[in-house]
């Protein structure tokens, strides 16, 4: 297992992160998975044995049950791992049971600490943008959580480029704790993050944790052109996260993944994960699995090395047209592009 520095912090995290959204199976999260305590224990054992040192959860997953299961499984070995969780989503019926206000964040952190059976959270992430709470309030609350020892580092998730840059600038101006990472969706099927979020990451030295790096299983190789969806699957039906805007393009990508996987005698899923681990700015992939077999296969991607030709084929089949102002910059500003700019524009020059 390789360990990479999380942004400009001194923290080193494994290139694979154990995701726990499948833990619990309560409410709407039953569609994702219903891993119980015993199965969760086996999965975390497998992850730790493989060298994983970061476990990611959220207060909203199965109404807190995911955090409770994680805390129970880690009892007696909390110091062996880094724990990340998130807050911001609506977790109750009250008017203050969601958002990024000081009230909600501090109360959510204290509740997460109890469920996780720990005295500190290693990485506390704002799960989603809150356009109604002043950023100064959100960042001051996070800063106070760090200064009181309840949180070690803070991060963002699911922000747009301007929103994240505004938060970083505000933190710098006020002397508050700065986000060290962002957790984003980024796959061969959905490369929108390359427009703004990846260049911002490189320019501002953030870490990137990728959620649902297999697009919820769409890139696992189980979904094939002109074939019935796997039994019990939730995609290409009424489940639209992540959305599929071009089904034909999705299957073109899967065809290449399967072909490269066969050449390496590994799954298409491992190829998709290995491609991501070689992309600029990516620190770690958050892997959640319904079964031990899926988890074992995904963990093996940490050691898969793709050739330059294989990467080029995957880049080509998944490449999307440049949007404005990027196509204009590629045409007229190529003499003064930074490494951050080139992370997107280089293939088009």
Helices and strands as residue ranges (DSSP letters): E 3-5, E 12-14, E 16-19, G 27-31, H 37-49, E 54-56, G 61-64, H 65-73, G 78-80, E 82-87, H 102-116, E 121-126, H 135-147, E 151-157, H 161-174, E 181-185, G 192-194, H 197-204, E 207-211, G 215-217, H 247-264, H 268-277, E 284-287, H 292-299, G 300-303, H 308-318, H 326-332, G 334-336, H 339-345, G 346-348
